[in-house]
Amino acid sequence: MKKIFTLFCLLPLASAIGQIEGTWKLAAEAGALAVGPSLGNLSWFQSTSADITTRACLFDDEYVFNSDGTFENILGADTWLEGWQGVAEGCGAPIAPHDGSGSYTWTEEAGTVTVNGTGAFLGLAKVHNTGELANPGEAVASITYNYTLSNDGNRMTLNINFGGGVWQFILDKETGAPPVEASIEGSWRLKPQAGALAVGPSASDLSWYQNTTEDVETRSCLFDDFYVFNEDGTFENVLQTETWLEAWQGVSEGCGSPVAPHDGSGAYTWSFDEEVNRVTIAGEGAYLGLAKVTNDGELANPSEAVPEIKYDISFSVDGETMTAQIDFGGGVWQFIFVRDELPIAGLVEENLNLSITPNPFTSIIEIRSDEEIQSIQVIDITGKVVKNINTKNKFTSIDLSNLLKGAYIIVARANNSFSTKRILKN
């Protein structure tokens, strides 16, 4: 398995100022297009992972902001067409004036970008600031979008209020850099946005339910759960003291203490089939996204937990977003994850030979090193140091019986050497 190292750190909260200039495409991930009644509720429609293939003629369109102020819609031989253009929905030759043949310009001001010229657009041709087009003849002279840029300036999120609701488009800049080799190894959590959880009759129709932006706060005990794919093939559900519970678990719906066997206390493993992009989570009680969903249905009670669950996986271009889909017979659930964005400790490259036993543990751990250890810290999932130990030994025994069940990090230092290890309390 490919080894991945992540550092113990806080990511910046504020977006860095970047440049719009350059060539952009719709992000090749679920949710790149989304619409709903408000920016906080984009539940009416969100593109799925399957759309990246079935609507490839849309995802390969280019939106070019030239440094001289000119703008281009480069649509190629075909683009995505809809009924309002007088044709059947699907890929086809671009239709004027939304065919990229016009003379367009762009301007930027105070968090907005405007494309000027009849037929110029970003994301979808039909959406403008006062509505959605009923036919091509209604095309407007300019469209203004609100935008934000990612810290590295390579992702732009646009939104536009068209009167009847809000559309959001996520674009990635074409940087010319070689593609990132995506890997599932590492820690993930649900993406804190509308549509991170969605279900519908098929992978291309997730219309039955999608979480809202408000759910990120009201279900924060779910959005702070971690799904950890360790390089040694072990898997962890790191749920902390609370997670999201539902009636099938014999409790009222809401945040509460994890209910066995979906409480992260088991011994779990994972494997990945690269030919079909499918991950298998093995171990009764292990899961991704929601505990109730299996390949054969949705659980009616905790005792129905299955020994393994398979998910179809896809990654964003930068490998930092992962979409998991599972067909449970009666429909399809989709979960969108991002790599660890909290101040959670992860594995860093070690230059101190350290062993910790037992792991998982229940009360006492024993730490051994080939060097004299000077200090040991025990850090919880939030980044809080829960125990500090000063020592001058190669062997130390530590009583951690007072800690709650869950994952912790041991940080050991010896002169200029250090090591971190993840441990799990059962």
N, C-alpha and C positions, 0 to 999 in steps of 0.2 A: 504494500500500500504506500502511496505517496505521502511523505511526511510534511505536515503543515505546522508552522509555529505562529502563535498569536501572542501579543504582548498584553500585559496588565496595564490598561490605560483607559482614560476617558477620551472619547472622540469630541471634537469641537461641536458646540451646539449651533453656532451661527454659520450660515452659508458664506463661503468666500465669494468675493466679487469676481466674476469671470467674464468672458467675452462671448457675445452671441455670434460674432463673425465665424463663418465656417459652414460646413455641410452637416446636416442633421437628418436622422431617420427615426421613425417610431421605434421605441425600445422593443426589442425582440423578447417580450415577456408578457405574461398575463397581466391585464389591467392597464396596458399602454393606452387604451381608449376606454373612457368611462363617462357615464352620464347619470345624473340624478336630480332630485328637486333642489339640492343645495350643495355647496362645496363640501359640507360635512356629511352628506348622504348621497353617495354616487351609486345607488342601488338599482337604478333602472336597467342599466346594461354595463357590463365590463367585458372587454375582449378576453378570450381564454388562450391557453397555450396552443390549443389546436388551431386557433385563428392565424397564428404565425405562419402556418403552412397553407391553410385553406384560403387565406387572404394575403398570400405572399406578394401579390401584385400591389398591395397597399404598403406592406412593411418594407418594400424595396424602393418606395418613392423617396426622393431627396428634396429637402428644403434648404436652399442655399442663401446665406446672408453674406453678400460680397462686401469687401472693405470699402468700395466706392459708393455704397448705399443702394446698389441694385439688389433685387431679390429674384430667385428662380424657383419655380416648381418643376423639377425634373422627374417626369412620370414614366419614361420609357415607353415601350410598345403597348403596355396595358396597365390599368390601374383599377381600383375598386369602384364599381358603378352601382347605383341604387335606383329604385323606382322613380324618384322625383326627376331623374334625368331622361325619362321616357324609354328606359330599357329594363330588361330583367336584371335583378341583383346578381352580381358576380364580377369576375375579371373581364375586362374588355378595353378596347381602344378609348383613350381619353376623349371626353366630349367638351367642345367649346362652350363657354369661354374658360372652363376649368381644365384646360389641356396643356397649360404651361407655355402657350404661344404668345402671351401678352408681354408688355413692357412693364415691369414691376419694380417698386422700390420698397425700402423698409426704414423705419425710424424707431428709436428707443427712447423712453422717457419714464423715469420714476417707477420702475418695476413693471412697465408695460412695453410691448413691442407691437408695432403696427405694420401690416403689409398693405401696400397701396397698389391699385391697379385692378380693374375688373377681371375677376377670375383667379386672383392670387388668394392663397389660403394656407393654413397649417392644419395638419391632422385629418380633417374631413372637409370637403368642399361645401357641404350644405349649411354649415353653421356660421352665423354672423352675429353681430351684437344686438340685433332686434328680433331674431327669429331663426327659423330654418327654412331654406329655400323650398318652394313647391315646384319650380321648374328652372332650367338654366337661365331663362330670360330675366329672372329676378336678381341676378348676381349684382353684388354691391361694389362700390368703388374702393372701399378700404375696410379692413377688419382689425380690431385691437384686442390683444390677448394680455392677460396678466401672466407674469412669468417669475420663476425662481430658478436659480442655478445651484447645482451641487457644489460641494467644497472644492472639487478639482475642476469645476467648470465644464465637465463633459456630459452632464445630464441637465436637461431643461424640462421643467414641469410647467405646462401652460394650462390656464383655465379661462373659460369665457362664459359669461352669463348671457344667455340668449333670450331672456324674458320668461320663458316657460321652464327654465331649469339651468343647470350648469354642466358643460362638457369639460373634461380634463384630458389632456394629451401629454404623454411622457416621451420625450425625444432624447436620443443619444447622439453625441457628436462623432463624426467619422474622423478619427485621429490618425489613421494610417498605421497604428501600432499593431503588432501581431496579435491574433486572438489569444485570449486567456484560456489556459487549460483548466477548466472547471473541475473542482473536486468536492465531493460531499463531506470529506473529513473536516472536522471542526465543530463549533457550536453554533446553533441556529435558534432563532425565535420567530414567532409570527410577526410579519411586517406590520408596524403600527399605522395602518391606514384602512380606509373603507375597502371592502372586498377581499381582505386577507383570508377570510373564510367564506366559501360560497358553495351552494349546492343547487343542482338542477337535474332535469331528466337525462342530460347528456353532457359530454365534455364541451360541446359548443353552445350549450344553452344552460347557463347556471342561474336561472331566473327565480328559483323557488325561495332562496334566501341568500342575502349577502350582508355581512356585518357593516355597520356604519362607523363613521369617525367617532361618534359618541361612545360606541362600544369599546374603543381603545381605552377609554377612561373607566367606564362602568364595569368592564371586564378586565381591568388591569392585571388581576391575579392570573389571567390566562395569557395575556400578552407579555408577561415577564417570565413565563416558563421557558426552559431551555431544552433543546433536543441535541444531544452531544454524540457525534460519531468519532470515537477515539481511533487512533491509528492502529491499535492492536486488535481491532475488530469488535471491541465492546461498545455498547450503546448505553446512554443514560437519559432518563427523563428526570430533569432537575426542576422540581416543582416548588421548592421552598416551603414556607409554612402554609400557604394557601394556593388553591387553584380553582378553576371554574367547575362547579358541580351541577349536575342535572338530576331531574326526578328519577330517572332509571337507576340511579345509584342509591335510591332509598332516602334521599334528603331533599330539602327545598332547593330550587335553583338559585345559584348565587355563589359568591366566594366562600370557601371553607377549607378545612383541613382535608388533604387528599384521602380518598377512600380506596382501600386495598381491593384488588391487586394493582389498581392504576395509581399507585402512590410513589412510584419511582424506587421502591425498595428491592426490586427483583434483580437477578443477574441476567442482563440482556446482551445480545450480540446483533451485528448487522453485516450484510453482504450486499454487493452491488453487481448487477449484471449489465455490463457496458453495452452489450449488443442490443438490448431492448430498453436501456436506461431505466431499470427497475431496481428499487432497493427493497430488501426484505429485512424487517425488524423481528427478531426472534426472542421469545421469552414472554410468558404469560403476564400481561399487564403493560407491556411496552407499546408505544403508539406515537404517531405524529399528529399534531393539530388538535384532534378531538378523540377522547378515549373510546367513545361509543361505536365508531365506524370501523368495520372489518370488511374483508373481501366478500363476505357472504350476507351482509346485512348490517343492521344497527342493533347493539345490545339492548336487551330488555332488563337485565340486572347484572351486577358485577360478576356473578358466578359463571356467566356465559363467556368470559374472557377467553380468547383463542391463543394458541401457542405461537403464531406468527402472523404478520400482516405485510402485504406487498403494496408498494406505491410506485406509480409511474412518475419519473422525475425529469425536469428540464431546468436549465440554468439560464440566467441572463448573460449577455455578452461578456461582462466583466467578472462573472462567476460569483457575484456577491448576493444575488437573489436566486432562490430556488423555489420552484413550483412543484407541488406534489399533488397528484390526482389519484383517486381511488374509486373504482366502479364497484358499488356494493350491491349490485343486482337491481335495486329499485331506483337507481340514479347514480350520479357522480358527485362526490365531494372534491373540492379543490382547496388547497392550503398554500399560501404564499409566505415564504420565510426569508429573512435576511440574516446574514452572518452577524455574530455577536456584536451588538452596538452598545452594550452596557459596560460599566467598569468591572466586568467579571474577569477573574483570573483565568488564564489559559496556559497551555504548555509553552515554555520558551526553551530555546536551545540550552542544554545543560553543560556546564563545565565542572560540576561537582558530582561525583558518583554517589548517589543516594538511594537507599532502599527503605521502603515503609511496609511494615506488616503488622496485622493483617489488613487487607484492603479488598473489599469493604470491611468495616470494623463496627463494633458495637460499643466499646468503651475505651480500651487502652490500645495505643499504637506504639510500635517500637521503630525507631529511626536509627539507621546505621550508615556510616560514611567511611571512606578511606582517608578522610582528612578530619582534623579536629574542628567540630562545628562550633561557631561562636554564638549564633543566634538563630532562633526558629520563630516564625510567625504562622498562625493559623488564621486564614481569611475566609469569610463566608461569601455567599453568592453575590451580595451587594457591594463587596469590596471592603467591608468592615473587618478590622483585625479583632478577633475574638479571644486570642491568646498570644502572649509574648513570652518567650523563654530565652534567657541568657545561659549559655553553657560552654564548657571547654572540654567536651568529650566527643569521641567518635561514635558513642552509643547513648541514646536517650530514650527513656520510656515516658510517655505522656498520657495522662488520664483525660479523656475528652467525653466522659460519660454524661456531662451536663449539657452537651450540645444537642440541638434538635436534629432529627433525621434530615439527610440531604447531602449535597456536595460541598466540599471545602477545598482550599488550596493550602498546601504546606510550602512555605518559602524558607529555605535554609541557606545560611551564609557561612563561609569559612575563608577568612582573609579576603582575597580578591576573587574567590570562587563562589558560585551560588547555584541553586537548583530549585525548581518548583515541581510539585507533584500534586495531582488531583486525587483526593480521597473521598470516599463515600461512606456515610454513616447509615447503617440499617436500624 
